[in-house]
Amino acid sequence: MTWIYLLKLKSNACITIHHFLVYVKTQF
């Protein structure tokens, strides 16, 4: 695993969490 791959994975996780938080905010 390269650090670029880990960085990409980390940014993808942040985006997913952000979308989840936005989804939760719209639900409640």
mmCIF file of the N, C-alpha and C atoms, coordinates in Angstrom:
data_MODEL
# 
_entry.id   MODEL 
# 
loop_
_atom_site.group_PDB 
_atom_site.id 
_atom_site.type_symbol 
_atom_site.label_atom_id 
_atom_site.label_alt_id 
_atom_site.label_comp_id 
_atom_site.label_asym_id 
_atom_site.label_entity_id 
_atom_site.label_seq_id 
_atom_site.pdbx_PDB_ins_code 
_atom_site.Cartn_x 
_atom_site.Cartn_y 
_atom_site.Cartn_z 
_atom_site.occupancy 
_atom_site.B_iso_or_equiv 
_atom_site.pdbx_formal_charge 
_atom_site.auth_seq_id 
_atom_site.auth_comp_id 
_atom_site.auth_asym_id 
_atom_site.auth_atom_id 
_atom_site.pdbx_PDB_model_num 
ATOM 1  N N  . MET A 1 1  ? 0.839   -1.201 0.000  1.00 0.00 ? 1  MET A N  1 
ATOM 2  C CA . MET A 1 1  ? 0.000   0.000  0.000  1.00 0.00 ? 1  MET A CA 1 
ATOM 3  C C  . MET A 1 1  ? 0.874   1.251  0.000  1.00 0.00 ? 1  MET A C  1 
ATOM 4  N N  . THR A 1 2  ? 0.540   2.159  -0.879 1.00 0.00 ? 2  THR A N  1 
ATOM 5  C CA . THR A 1 2  ? 1.282   3.419  -0.930 1.00 0.00 ? 2  THR A CA 1 
ATOM 6  C C  . THR A 1 2  ? 0.563   4.469  -0.101 1.00 0.00 ? 2  THR A C  1 
ATOM 7  N N  . TRP A 1 3  ? 1.279   5.518  0.273  1.00 0.00 ? 3  TRP A N  1 
ATOM 8  C CA . TRP A 1 3  ? 0.658   6.568  1.091  1.00 0.00 ? 3  TRP A CA 1 
ATOM 9  C C  . TRP A 1 3  ? -0.391  7.329  0.298  1.00 0.00 ? 3  TRP A C  1 
ATOM 10 N N  . ILE A 1 4  ? -0.235  7.334  -1.050 1.00 0.00 ? 4  ILE A N  1 
ATOM 11 C CA . ILE A 1 4  ? -1.230  8.006  -1.897 1.00 0.00 ? 4  ILE A CA 1 
ATOM 12 C C  . ILE A 1 4  ? -2.564  7.261  -1.805 1.00 0.00 ? 4  ILE A C  1 
ATOM 13 N N  . TYR A 1 5  ? -2.487  5.937  -1.800 1.00 0.00 ? 5  TYR A N  1 
ATOM 14 C CA . TYR A 1 5  ? -3.698  5.124  -1.699 1.00 0.00 ? 5  TYR A CA 1 
ATOM 15 C C  . TYR A 1 5  ? -4.384  5.357  -0.357 1.00 0.00 ? 5  TYR A C  1 
ATOM 16 N N  . LEU A 1 6  ? -3.578  5.412  0.707  1.00 0.00 ? 6  LEU A N  1 
ATOM 17 C CA . LEU A 1 6  ? -4.134  5.647  2.038  1.00 0.00 ? 6  LEU A CA 1 
ATOM 18 C C  . LEU A 1 6  ? -4.766  7.031  2.125  1.00 0.00 ? 6  LEU A C  1 
ATOM 19 N N  . LEU A 1 7  ? -4.110  8.009  1.504  1.00 0.00 ? 7  LEU A N  1 
ATOM 20 C CA . LEU A 1 7  ? -4.628  9.374  1.513  1.00 0.00 ? 7  LEU A CA 1 
ATOM 21 C C  . LEU A 1 7  ? -5.972  9.435  0.782  1.00 0.00 ? 7  LEU A C  1 
ATOM 22 N N  . LYS A 1 8  ? -6.053  8.739  -0.340 1.00 0.00 ? 8  LYS A N  1 
ATOM 23 C CA . LYS A 1 8  ? -7.289  8.701  -1.124 1.00 0.00 ? 8  LYS A CA 1 
ATOM 24 C C  . LYS A 1 8  ? -8.393  8.017  -0.329 1.00 0.00 ? 8  LYS A C  1 
ATOM 25 N N  . LEU A 1 9  ? -8.025  6.928  0.350  1.00 0.00 ? 9  LEU A N  1 
ATOM 26 C CA . LEU A 1 9  ? -8.985  6.185  1.157  1.00 0.00 ? 9  LEU A CA 1 
ATOM 27 C C  . LEU A 1 9  ? -9.506  7.063  2.291  1.00 0.00 ? 9  LEU A C  1 
ATOM 28 N N  . LYS A 1 10 ? -8.590  7.824  2.901  1.00 0.00 ? 10 LYS A N  1 
ATOM 29 C CA . LYS A 1 10 ? -8.968  8.697  4.006  1.00 0.00 ? 10 LYS A CA 1 
ATOM 30 C C  . LYS A 1 10 ? -9.915  9.797  3.539  1.00 0.00 ? 10 LYS A C  1 
ATOM 31 N N  . SER A 1 11 ? -9.622  10.389 2.380  1.00 0.00 ? 11 SER A N  1 
ATOM 32 C CA . SER A 1 11 ? -10.480 11.459 1.875  1.00 0.00 ? 11 SER A CA 1 
ATOM 33 C C  . SER A 1 11 ? -11.852 10.903 1.492  1.00 0.00 ? 11 SER A C  1 
ATOM 34 N N  . ASN A 1 12 ? -11.890 9.690  0.958  1.00 0.00 ? 12 ASN A N  1 
ATOM 35 C CA . ASN A 1 12 ? -13.163 9.057  0.610  1.00 0.00 ? 12 ASN A CA 1 
ATOM 36 C C  . ASN A 1 12 ? -13.997 8.824  1.856  1.00 0.00 ? 12 ASN A C  1 
ATOM 37 N N  . ALA A 1 13 ? -13.352 8.398  2.938  1.00 0.00 ? 13 ALA A N  1 
ATOM 38 C CA . ALA A 1 13 ? -14.056 8.157  4.196  1.00 0.00 ? 13 ALA A CA 1 
ATOM 39 C C  . ALA A 1 13 ? -14.623 9.464  4.739  1.00 0.00 ? 13 ALA A C  1 
ATOM 40 N N  . CYS A 1 14 ? -13.842 10.541 4.631  1.00 0.00 ? 14 CYS A N  1 
ATOM 41 C CA . CYS A 1 14 ? -14.302 11.852 5.112  1.00 0.00 ? 14 CYS A CA 1 
ATOM 42 C C  . CYS A 1 14 ? -15.521 12.308 4.323  1.00 0.00 ? 14 CYS A C  1 
ATOM 43 N N  . ILE A 1 15 ? -15.498 12.088 3.015  1.00 0.00 ? 15 ILE A N  1 
ATOM 44 C CA . ILE A 1 15 ? -16.622 12.475 2.159  1.00 0.00 ? 15 ILE A CA 1 
ATOM 45 C C  . ILE A 1 15 ? -17.864 11.656 2.519  1.00 0.00 ? 15 ILE A C  1 
ATOM 46 N N  . THR A 1 16 ? -17.670 10.364 2.759  1.00 0.00 ? 16 THR A N  1 
ATOM 47 C CA . THR A 1 16 ? -18.786 9.493  3.119  1.00 0.00 ? 16 THR A CA 1 
ATOM 48 C C  . THR A 1 16 ? -19.403 9.925  4.436  1.00 0.00 ? 16 THR A C  1 
ATOM 49 N N  . ILE A 1 17 ? -18.549 10.223 5.422  1.00 0.00 ? 17 ILE A N  1 
ATOM 50 C CA . ILE A 1 17 ? -19.032 10.671 6.730  1.00 0.00 ? 17 ILE A CA 1 
ATOM 51 C C  . ILE A 1 17 ? -19.769 11.998 6.586  1.00 0.00 ? 17 ILE A C  1 
ATOM 52 N N  . HIS A 1 18 ? -19.239 12.885 5.761  1.00 0.00 ? 18 HIS A N  1 
ATOM 53 C CA . HIS A 1 18 ? -19.873 14.188 5.547  1.00 0.00 ? 18 HIS A CA 1 
ATOM 54 C C  . HIS A 1 18 ? -21.268 14.010 4.950  1.00 0.00 ? 18 HIS A C  1 
ATOM 55 N N  . HIS A 1 19 ? -21.396 13.146 3.947  1.00 0.00 ? 19 HIS A N  1 
ATOM 56 C CA . HIS A 1 19 ? -22.691 12.889 3.324  1.00 0.00 ? 19 HIS A CA 1 
ATOM 57 C C  . HIS A 1 19 ? -23.652 12.273 4.322  1.00 0.00 ? 19 HIS A C  1 
ATOM 58 N N  . PHE A 1 20 ? -23.140 11.399 5.191  1.00 0.00 ? 20 PHE A N  1 
ATOM 59 C CA . PHE A 1 20 ? -23.977 10.772 6.209  1.00 0.00 ? 20 PHE A CA 1 
ATOM 60 C C  . PHE A 1 20 ? -24.509 11.819 7.181  1.00 0.00 ? 20 PHE A C  1 
ATOM 61 N N  . LEU A 1 21 ? -23.631 12.741 7.592  1.00 0.00 ? 21 LEU A N  1 
ATOM 62 C CA . LEU A 1 21 ? -24.052 13.798 8.522  1.00 0.00 ? 21 LEU A CA 1 
ATOM 63 C C  . LEU A 1 21 ? -25.098 14.703 7.877  1.00 0.00 ? 21 LEU A C  1 
ATOM 64 N N  . VAL A 1 22 ? -24.903 15.022 6.602  1.00 0.00 ? 22 VAL A N  1 
ATOM 65 C CA . VAL A 1 22 ? -25.881 15.843 5.887  1.00 0.00 ? 22 VAL A CA 1 
ATOM 66 C C  . VAL A 1 22 ? -27.211 15.104 5.807  1.00 0.00 ? 22 VAL A C  1 
ATOM 67 N N  . TYR A 1 23 ? -27.173 13.804 5.548  1.00 0.00 ? 23 TYR A N  1 
ATOM 68 C CA . TYR A 1 23 ? -28.382 12.988 5.465  1.00 0.00 ? 23 TYR A CA 1 
ATOM 69 C C  . TYR A 1 23 ? -29.116 12.980 6.800  1.00 0.00 ? 23 TYR A C  1 
ATOM 70 N N  . VAL A 1 24 ? -28.366 12.828 7.888  1.00 0.00 ? 24 VAL A N  1 
ATOM 71 C CA . VAL A 1 24 ? -28.969 12.819 9.224  1.00 0.00 ? 24 VAL A CA 1 
ATOM 72 C C  . VAL A 1 24 ? -29.614 14.177 9.521  1.00 0.00 ? 24 VAL A C  1 
ATOM 73 N N  . LYS A 1 25 ? -28.927 15.246 9.139  1.00 0.00 ? 25 LYS A N  1 
ATOM 74 C CA . LYS A 1 25 ? -29.472 16.594 9.385  1.00 0.00 ? 25 LYS A CA 1 
ATOM 75 C C  . LYS A 1 25 ? -30.780 16.808 8.636  1.00 0.00 ? 25 LYS A C  1 
ATOM 76 N N  . THR A 1 26 ? -30.881 16.277 7.429  1.00 0.00 ? 26 THR A N  1 
ATOM 77 C CA . THR A 1 26 ? -32.101 16.470 6.652  1.00 0.00 ? 26 THR A CA 1 
ATOM 78 C C  . THR A 1 26 ? -33.238 15.597 7.186  1.00 0.00 ? 26 THR A C  1 
ATOM 79 N N  . GLN A 1 27 ? -32.905 14.501 7.836  1.00 0.00 ? 27 GLN A N  1 
ATOM 80 C CA . GLN A 1 27 ? -33.934 13.613 8.366  1.00 0.00 ? 27 GLN A CA 1 
ATOM 81 C C  . GLN A 1 27 ? -34.551 14.159 9.651  1.00 0.00 ? 27 GLN A C  1 
ATOM 82 N N  . PHE A 1 28 ? -33.736 14.816 10.473 1.00 0.00 ? 28 PHE A N  1 
ATOM 83 C CA . PHE A 1 28 ? -34.236 15.282 11.777 1.00 0.00 ? 28 PHE A CA 1 
ATOM 84 C C  . PHE A 1 28 ? -34.340 16.792 11.828 1.00 0.00 ? 28 PHE A C  1 
# 
